[in-house]
Amino acid sequence: MARRRKKAEKNGKPTQLQIAGVFLFFLILRFLLLFFRENMGSRYTDIMTVFVAFAGLRLKLSGPSLLAWSWIAGISEDMFSGCALGSNALSKLTVAEALSITSRKVEIGNAVVQILLAMVAFALDVLVKYGVAYATLETSLAKQVLASILMIKVATGTILYLITCAIMR
């Protein structure tokens, strides 16, 4: 056990206990937004997608570890949202897999690249969650609603990601 911890510290990767601490930070933030829903507009902020993007881009998680944490984040989001159990978990797993594949192909050490990838991750999350429902409606109003949700969630997610990166250096 101590050998694994020393190896993780040597590689610069966080231990599972540190990742659990970051997850608890995001979970407490989600609780706070749940209680102030009317005032803060928490339906437009997806805290757990910010956690998945932060874990994949800043904490440099990839592979099964990132997929496991993103599944936990998605299931916990499903418990708070009241929607179908597994829909948020599916979108978080899709985002995590996309980040994992991208981190294998592209060097993500640059902050600008991380911000752009986070924006793509937030857009992918919205498209997986809402895209199928709005694509089947085939009306111009549904496409406008999807576009507005996409812009709002990408903007708020990016702002929360930047604040999180500033807090947790």
N, C-alpha and C positions, 0 to 999 in steps of 0.2 A: 504494500500500500504506500509506504513512504517512498519507494523507488518510483512508483507511478507519479506521485506528486512532484518529486524532484524533476522527473523527465518532462512533465507538463510545464513546470516553471522555467525549465531550461529552454523549451521550445517557444515560450511566450504565450502559450495557450492557457486559458483559464481552466480551473478545475471544475468539476460538476457542482461542488458546493458554492463556488463563486457564481456560476450560472444560475443556480437556484436562488441565490440572493438577488440577482438582477431580475429574475422572474417574479420574485415576491414584491420587489419594488413596483414593477408594472402591474401586478395584481392589485396592490393597494391603491395605485393610481386609478385603476379601473373601478374599484369600489367607490372611491371618492367621486368619480364622474357619474357613477350609477345613482348616488344620492342627490347630486345636483343636476339631474338630467334636464329639467326645464330651463334652468338658468344658464347652463354651460353648453347646451346643445351636444350632448355626448353621442347622439346618433350619428353625428358626422365625424367622430373621432374613433378610430379603430386602434386601440392601445396595443392589442396583442399582435397586430401586424407590424407595429413599430418595434415590438420586442423581437419578432422573427427577423426583421431587417437589421436590427441592432446586433442580434446574436450572429447573424450570417456575415455582416460586413465589418463590424467593429471588434467583436469577440473572436472572429475568424473560425467559427464553427462550420463544419461541413459534414456531409455524409449522414450516417445513421444518428449521430448525436444531434445534429440540427433538425433532422426529421422527427426525432422523438420529442424534442422540446417544442417544435412547432405544432405537433399533434396535441400535446398537453395544453399549449396556448389556445388552440382552436376549440378544443373541448371545453375549456374554462370559459371562453367567449360564448359558446353555445349555451352554457348553463345560465349566463347572465342575460342573453339577448331574447330568449323565449322563442327563437325560430327552430326550425327542424334540427334535431341533434345530428351533427356531423357536417352541416353545410359550411360552417366556419372552419372546421377542422380540415375539410377538403381544400378550401381556399388557402389556408395557411400551409398545408403540405405542398400545394402547387407552388406557392411563393418560395418555400424553403428549397424545393428541388431546383427551381430556376436559379436561385442564388448559389446553390451548391455547384451546379453545372457551370455557371458563370465564373465562380471563383476558381474552378479548375482551369478555365481557358484564359482568363484575363487577370492581370495583376491588379488587385483592388486596394492597394496601399494609398493611393491618391485620394484626398478628401473630395475632390470634385467628382471623381468616378463613383465614389461611395454614395454621394448625394443623388447622382443621376440614376444609379442602380436602385436606390431606395424609392425614388419616384416611380420607376418602372415596376417595382415590387408592389407599391400601393395601387397602381393602375391594374396590374394583373389580379390582385386580390378583389378589386371591385368587379372586374370583368368576369371572374369565375363565379362570384356570388350573385351578381345581378344580371349578367349578360344573357344567360340562357332564358331567364324569365322575360326580359324585355325584347329579346330577339324573336320570341314566339308571338308577341303581340302585334308586330308589324304595323305599328301606327307611328306617325311623326311625333306625337306627344310622348310616346314611350321612348323614342330615341332621344328626344330633348331631355327627358327626365334622367335617362342613363348618362347623357353627356354632362348634365349639371352635377349629378352625384359623383361622377368620375372626377370632375374638376375640384369639387369641394373636398372629397376624401384625399386626393393626391396633395392638395395644398395643406390641409390640416395635418396629414400624416408627415409631410416633409418638415413642417414647422416643429412638430413634436419630436421628430427624429433629430433635428438640429439642436433642440433644447436638451434632449437626452444625451447627445454626444458632448455638449458643453458641461453638463452636470457630472457625467461619469467618464472622466478622462482616463 
